[in-house]
Amino acid sequence: MNVSTPNQPNFDNTEIAFKQKSNGELKKAFWLFKIISSNFLTKVGPAITNFFLNIGLPVQGAIKATIFQQFCGGETIGECDKAITQLANGGVGTILDYSVEGEDEEKVFDETCQEIIRTILRADGDKNIPITVFKITGIARFALLEKIDAKQELSIEEQAEFSKVHFRCELICRNAYEKQVPIMIDAEETWIQATIDELAFEMMRKFNRESIIVYNTYQMYRHDKFADMKADHLIAKADGYILGVKIVRGAYMEKERKRAEEKGYPSPIQPDKEATDRDYDESLRYCVDHIEEIAVVAGTHNEDSSRLLTYLLEEKKVRHNHPHVYFAQLLGMSDNLSFNLADSQYNVAKYVPYGPIKAVMPYLFRRAQENTSVAGQTGRELALIERELNRRRI
């Protein structure tokens, strides 16, 4: 049982967790998580759905009314307004996340860059959208980043191509700076991450001197990332800018281990989950210990880590709504964390992905697979929803 003090949230409070959901929405979420809990459907679903989409069968309506509605805000920024309002009514902010990925055309990269800037403009002056986010692979060709990370010599054409990537990245971050809308740069695979890090640090040096604007992301399932974060803090402190840190456990573990085995290099992944949890929690302690020099977004669905951060803030007498501390979860998941933290006056925001249904399907499939691969996640969601349905006597 989750015991809370007067200053601490109770993550078992389903009345607060689901206050924003109607009876119909709650029932739909229950059956959706029931379906997701089937490992068979989660494994074969992506292939079947992509097949239907590619041959033009009308399955988009069914997808939009179910899994898309649970985990996405809409197909456009405008369609996200309902989710933004619903979250805001519970004190939770929105992180607009344009979730189109896997493209490789310059025209698409330019369009994605402009769409990310539109999320910044939408957030400007709206306290309900406190942070924005983007992926470097949304504005850059994966193979190009991979070549740079491997320290291979670029052709003249590739040098020009990367100059465009750099321009897009700086254009996005400069807009964020001018509008004073913080923006997070997501982490990706290890074999392109060094290049992403370099871009992120350059943007921080330019834009994080007066306030927090740019965050880099640290995946703690990597055994080197806690040490990297501490080293990066010392560099930022010496150079006079605020280090923006988004801490996550990570999203590419299976792929990382497989690639390391195939290519015969040591795995960058922690030996076990306990090591990941340890580094995640130690990174929270470190950030709170240096809260004036580090701004942290704790991206987690883990109750223990969320609770730990609340305790650390109490211990260090850091106010709940300190601008350098945010909790973050994904839309459609862990409402018991998001809304109960917000009810205790902590800064909380949810990722609200959006984009054309077909383009966002890779994201949705990862969410479904994540729910079945993280031990107990789907069962926890189902148990909480069922408890609230019983409380409402439905």
C-alpha positions in Angstrom: 0.0 0.0 0.0 1.3 3.4 -0.9 1.4 5.4 2.3 1.5 9.2 1.9 2.2 12.1 4.3 0.3 15.4 4.1 2.9 16.7 1.7 3.2 13.6 -0.4 0.9 12.3 -3.2 -0.9 9.0 -2.8 -0.4 7.1 -6.0 -3.3 4.7 -5.1 -5.9 7.5 -5.2 -7.9 6.6 -8.3 -10.5 9.3 -7.8 -7.9 12.0 -8.5 -6.1 9.8 -11.1 -9.2 9.4 -13.3 -11.2 12.5 -12.3 -10.9 13.8 -15.9 -12.2 10.6 -17.5 -15.8 10.0 -18.2 -17.3 6.5 -17.4 -17.2 5.7 -21.1 -13.6 6.7 -21.5 -12.6 4.7 -18.5 -14.4 1.6 -19.8 -12.7 2.0 -23.2 -9.3 2.3 -21.5 -10.0 -0.9 -19.5 -10.8 -3.0 -22.5 -7.9 -1.5 -24.5 -5.4 -2.5 -21.8 -7.0 -5.9 -21.7 -6.2 -6.3 -25.4 -2.7 -4.9 -25.0 -2.0 -7.4 -22.3 -2.2 -10.2 -24.9 1.4 -10.7 -26.0 0.2 -12.5 -29.1 -1.8 -9.5 -30.3 1.0 -7.1 -29.5 3.4 -9.2 -31.5 1.3 -9.8 -34.6 -0.8 -6.6 -34.5 1.9 -4.3 -36.1 2.3 -6.6 -39.1 -1.4 -7.1 -39.6 -2.2 -3.4 -39.2 0.5 -2.2 -41.5 -0.7 -4.7 -44.1 -4.2 -3.4 -44.0 -3.0 0.2 -44.1 -0.8 -0.4 -47.1 -3.5 -2.1 -49.2 -5.9 0.7 -48.3 -8.4 -1.1 -46.2 -10.4 1.3 -44.0 -8.9 0.5 -40.6 -7.8 4.0 -39.7 -11.2 4.9 -38.1 -10.9 1.9 -35.8 -7.3 2.7 -34.9 -8.2 6.4 -34.3 -11.1 5.5 -32.0 -9.1 3.1 -29.9 -5.3 2.9 -29.4 -4.7 6.3 -31.1 -7.2 8.0 -28.9 -5.7 6.5 -25.8 -2.1 7.4 -26.5 -2.2 10.3 -29.0 -3.7 13.8 -28.9 -4.8 13.9 -32.6 -3.5 14.2 -36.1 -2.8 17.9 -35.8 -1.9 20.4 -33.1 -5.5 21.7 -33.3 -6.9 18.3 -32.6 -4.7 18.1 -29.5 -6.7 20.9 -27.8 -9.1 18.5 -26.2 -6.3 16.5 -24.5 -4.5 19.8 -23.5 -7.7 21.0 -21.8 -8.4 17.7 -20.1 -4.9 17.4 -18.7 -4.9 21.1 -17.6 -8.1 20.5 -15.7 -6.2 18.1 -13.6 -3.2 20.4 -13.2 -1.0 18.5 -15.7 0.8 20.2 -18.6 1.2 19.0 -22.2 4.4 18.3 -24.1 3.4 18.4 -27.8 5.3 15.7 -29.5 5.2 15.5 -33.3 5.7 11.8 -33.6 6.5 11.3 -37.3 9.7 9.2 -37.7 11.7 7.0 -40.0 11.8 9.5 -42.9 14.9 10.2 -45.0 14.0 13.1 -47.4 15.3 16.6 -47.1 11.8 18.0 -47.9 10.3 16.0 -45.0 13.1 17.1 -42.6 12.3 20.8 -43.5 8.6 20.2 -43.0 9.2 18.5 -39.6 11.4 21.3 -38.5 8.7 23.8 -39.3 6.1 21.6 -37.5 8.3 21.5 -34.3 8.5 25.3 -34.5 4.7 25.4 -34.6 4.6 23.4 -31.4 6.8 26.2 -29.8 4.5 28.9 -31.2 1.5 27.0 -29.8 3.1 26.8 -26.4 4.1 30.5 -26.4 2.2 32.2 -23.6 0.2 29.0 -22.7 1.1 27.7 -19.2 -0.7 24.5 -20.1 2.2 23.6 -22.5 5.3 24.2 -20.4 7.8 22.1 -22.4 8.2 21.0 -26.0 10.3 18.2 -27.5 11.9 16.9 -30.7 14.1 14.1 -32.0 17.2 14.8 -34.1 16.2 11.9 -36.4 13.1 13.9 -37.2 15.3 16.5 -38.9 18.3 14.4 -40.0 19.0 11.2 -41.9 19.8 8.3 -39.5 22.6 7.0 -41.8 24.3 10.4 -41.8 24.3 10.6 -38.0 25.6 7.0 -37.9 28.5 7.9 -40.2 29.4 11.0 -38.1 29.3 9.0 -34.9 31.6 6.4 -36.4 34.0 9.2 -37.2 34.0 8.4 -40.9 35.0 11.0 -43.4 32.0 12.8 -44.9 31.8 13.6 -48.6 31.3 17.3 -49.6 27.6 16.5 -50.2 27.3 14.9 -46.7 29.0 17.9 -45.1 26.5 20.2 -46.7 23.7 17.8 -45.6 24.9 18.0 -42.0 25.1 21.8 -42.2 21.4 21.7 -42.9 20.8 19.5 -39.9 22.7 21.9 -37.7 20.7 24.8 -39.1 17.4 23.1 -38.4 18.5 22.2 -34.8 19.6 25.8 -34.1 16.5 27.3 -35.7 14.3 25.2 -33.4 16.3 26.0 -30.3 16.5 29.7 -31.2 12.7 29.9 -31.5 12.4 28.2 -28.1 14.8 30.7 -26.7 13.1 33.7 -28.2 9.7 32.5 -26.9 11.1 31.2 -23.6 9.6 27.8 -24.2 11.9 25.0 -22.9 12.6 22.2 -25.4 13.9 18.7 -24.8 16.1 16.8 -27.3 15.2 13.1 -27.1 17.8 10.4 -26.8 18.2 7.7 -29.5 20.3 4.7 -30.3 23.9 4.6 -28.9 25.5 4.5 -32.3 24.1 8.0 -33.2 23.9 9.4 -29.7 27.3 11.1 -29.5 26.4 13.4 -32.4 23.0 14.2 -30.8 24.8 15.0 -27.6 27.2 17.4 -29.3 24.3 19.2 -30.9 22.5 19.4 -27.6 25.5 20.8 -25.7 26.1 23.4 -28.3 22.5 24.5 -28.0 22.8 24.6 -24.2 25.9 26.7 -24.4 24.1 29.2 -26.6 20.7 29.3 -25.0 20.9 28.1 -21.3 22.8 31.0 -19.8 20.0 33.0 -18.3 17.3 30.3 -17.9 16.6 26.7 -18.8 15.7 26.3 -22.5 17.4 23.2 -23.9 17.4 19.7 -22.2 19.5 16.7 -23.3 18.2 13.2 -22.5 20.1 10.5 -20.5 19.1 6.9 -20.8 20.0 5.2 -17.6 19.8 1.7 -19.0 23.2 2.6 -20.4 26.0 1.8 -17.8 27.9 5.0 -18.7 25.2 7.7 -18.5 25.2 8.6 -14.8 28.9 9.2 -15.0 28.4 11.2 -18.2 25.7 13.4 -16.6 28.0 14.3 -13.7 30.9 15.1 -16.0 28.5 17.2 -18.2 27.4 19.1 -15.1 31.0 20.1 -14.2 31.6 21.3 -17.8 28.3 23.3 -17.8 29.1 24.8 -14.4 32.6 25.9 -15.5 31.2 27.3 -18.7 28.4 29.2 -17.0 25.2 27.6 -18.4 22.4 25.5 -16.8 22.6 21.8 -17.6 19.2 20.6 -18.9 18.7 16.9 -18.0 15.8 14.7 -18.9 16.3 11.3 -17.2 14.7 8.2 -18.6 15.4 4.5 -18.2 15.5 4.0 -22.0 13.6 2.7 -25.0 16.1 0.8 -27.2 17.4 -2.0 -25.0 16.5 -5.0 -27.1 17.9 -3.4 -30.3 21.1 -2.3 -28.4 21.9 -5.7 -27.1 21.2 -7.4 -30.4 23.5 -5.0 -32.3 26.3 -5.4 -29.8 26.2 -9.1 -30.1 26.0 -9.1 -33.9 28.9 -6.7 -34.2 31.0 -8.1 -31.4 31.4 -5.1 -29.2 30.7 -4.9 -25.4 27.0 -4.1 -24.7 26.4 -0.5 -23.6 23.4 -1.8 -21.5 23.4 -2.2 -17.8 23.9 -5.8 -16.6 20.4 -5.9 -15.0 17.3 -3.8 -14.2 18.6 -3.2 -10.6 21.6 -1.4 -12.0 19.4 0.7 -14.2 17.1 1.6 -11.2 20.1 2.4 -9.1 21.6 4.8 -11.6 18.3 6.4 -12.3 17.7 7.1 -8.6 21.3 8.2 -8.0 20.9 10.7 -10.9 17.8 12.1 -9.2 19.8 12.6 -6.0 22.6 14.3 -7.9 20.2 16.7 -9.7 18.4 17.7 -6.5 21.8 18.2 -4.8 22.7 20.7 -7.6 19.2 22.1 -8.3 20.3 25.7 -9.1 22.8 24.4 -11.7 20.8 21.5 -13.2 17.2 21.5 -14.4 15.7 18.0 -14.4 12.7 16.4 -16.1 12.2 13.0 -14.5 10.6 10.9 -17.3 9.3 7.8 -15.5 6.4 5.5 -15.0 8.1 4.0 -11.9 6.3 4.7 -8.7 9.4 4.2 -6.5 11.5 6.7 -8.4 8.6 9.2 -8.5 8.2 8.9 -4.8 11.9 9.2 -4.2 12.0 12.5 -6.1 9.2 13.9 -3.9 11.1 12.8 -0.8 14.4 14.4 -2.0 12.6 17.7 -2.7 11.2 17.6 0.8 14.5 16.7 2.3 16.3 19.6 0.6 13.4 21.9 1.2 12.9 22.6 -2.5 9.5 23.9 -3.3 7.2 21.5 -5.2 6.8 23.8 -8.2 10.5 24.7 -8.5 11.0 25.6 -12.3 14.0 23.2 -12.4 12.0 20.1 -11.5 9.4 18.4 -13.7 7.8 14.9 -13.6 6.8 13.5 -17.1 4.8 10.6 -18.2 3.2 9.5 -21.5 -0.4 10.3 -22.4 -2.7 7.3 -21.7 -0.4 5.8 -19.1 0.3 6.1 -15.3 -2.5 8.7 -14.7 -2.2 7.7 -11.0 1.3 9.3 -11.0 0.6 12.3 -13.1 -2.6 13.6 -11.5 -1.7 12.7 -7.9 1.6 14.5 -8.3 -0.1 17.5 -9.8 -2.7 17.5 -7.0 0.2 17.9 -4.6 1.4 20.9 -6.6 4.4 19.3 -8.3 5.2 20.3 -11.9 3.9 17.5 -14.1 3.6 17.2 -17.9 2.5 14.4 -20.2 3.9 13.7 -23.7 1.0 14.2 -26.1 2.1 12.6 -29.4 0.3 13.7 -32.6 0.6 13.3 -36.4 -1.0 11.4 -39.3 -2.2 8.0 -38.1 -0.1 6.0 -40.5 3.0 8.0 -39.7 2.5 7.6 -35.9 1.9 3.9 -36.0 5.5 3.0 -35.1 5.2 5.1 -32.0 1.9 3.4 -31.0 3.3 -0.1 -31.5 6.2 0.7 -29.3 3.8 1.9 -26.6 1.8 -1.3 -26.7 5.0 -3.4 -26.6 6.4 -1.3 -23.8 3.3 -2.0 -21.7 3.8 -5.8 -22.1 7.6 -5.8 -21.7 7.7 -3.7 -18.5 6.9 -6.1 -15.7 3.5 -5.4 -14.3 2.8 -2.2 -16.2 -0.4 -3.4 -18.0 -1.6 -5.2 -14.9 -1.1 -2.1 -12.8 -3.0 0.0 -15.3 -5.9 -2.5 -15.4 -6.0 -2.9 -11.6 -6.2 0.9 -11.0 -8.9 1.4 -13.7 -10.9 -1.5 -12.3 -10.7 -0.1 -8.8 -12.0 3.3 -10.0 -14.8 1.6 -12.0 -15.8 -0.2 -8.7 -15.5 3.0 -6.7 -17.9 4.6 -9.2 -20.1 1.4 -9.0 -20.1 0.9 -12.7 
